[in-house]
């Protein structure tokens, strides 16, 4: 692989991490706002809360792809 290609790949990887990092809190806020009015059964509500908590934990650990995966699953359960 050429040096320029490697630099571009590294730059894109860092940029995508930054994008995920800045969007995690937005997704957490959206989930928090939707929870009070959610029409979910107890199991679904517990799943959403766990996914939301996992998303925040991953975010704080710098694992933004994992955070977004958990938060996206929570949003899907909430229908947002």
VOLUM-771642 format. One line per 5 residues: their letters; for each residue z, y, x of C-alpha. Coordinates in steps of 0.001 Angstrom, whole numbers, m for minus. Layout:
BEGIN
A) Z,Y,X | ... .
***
This chain:
BEGIN
XXXXX) 0,0,0 | m875,3436,1315 | 1860,5929,2069 | 586,8376,m555 | 674,5687,m3232 .
XXXXX) 4201,4709,m2230 | 5368,8314,m2391 | 3763,8769,m5798 | 5389,5582,m7103 | 8807,6671,m5827 .
XXXXX) 8387,10128,m7332 | 7416,8711,m10716 | 10367,6306,m10662 | 12791,9145,m9957 | 11197,11371,m12575 .
XXXXX) 11461,8700,m15241 | 15153,8177,m14390 | 15721,11901,m14790 | 13954,11929,m18152 | 16051,8988,m19375 .
XXXXX) 19208,10613,m18048 | 18642,13823,m19959 | 17657,12111,m23202 | 20609,9686,m23383 | 23052,12352,m24649 .
XXXXX) 20530,13480,m27290 | 20301,9925,m28612 | 24092,9545,m28593 | 24446,12766,m30606 | 21834,11579,m33116 .
XXXXX) 23687,8291,m33559 | 27019,10095,m33941 | 25525,12390,m36582 | 24016,9495,m38558 | 27106,7225,m38527 .
XXXXX) 29149,8954,m41277 | 26341,8600,m43827 | 25030,5208,m42713 | 24565,2562,m45394 | 25447,m439,m43252 .
XXXXX) 27601,m3487,m43791 | 30641,m4014,m41558 | 28773,m6235,m39098 | 25897,m3781,m38726 | 28321,m878,m38283 .
XXXXX) 30198,m2777,m35568 | 26889,m3553,m33839 | 25824,105,m33926 | 29171,1277,m32547 | 29062,m1299,m29748 .
XXXXX) 25487,m402,m28823 | 26414,3303,m28864 | 29407,2653,m26589 | 27318,460,m24292 | 24689,3191,m24107 .
XXXXX) 27270,5744,m23022 | 28755,3350,m20449 | 25325,2633,m18981 | 24514,6359,m18947 | 27697,7200,m17039 .
XXXXX) 26907,4403,m14558 | 23451,5852,m13923 | 21721,2923,m15631 | 19552,5036,m17885 | 16935,2432,m18787 .
XXXXX) 19709,118,m20008 | 21339,3027,m21806 | 18137,3884,m23638 | 17622,246,m24579 | 21072,43,m26197 .
XXXXX) 20778,3443,m27870 | 17317,2661,m29237 | 18640,m567,m30786 | 21482,1382,m32400 | 19051,3948,m33785 .
XXXXX) 16847,1203,m35178 | 19817,m303,m37023 | 20631,3151,m38391 | 17028,3776,m39402 | 16645,6888,m37248 .
***
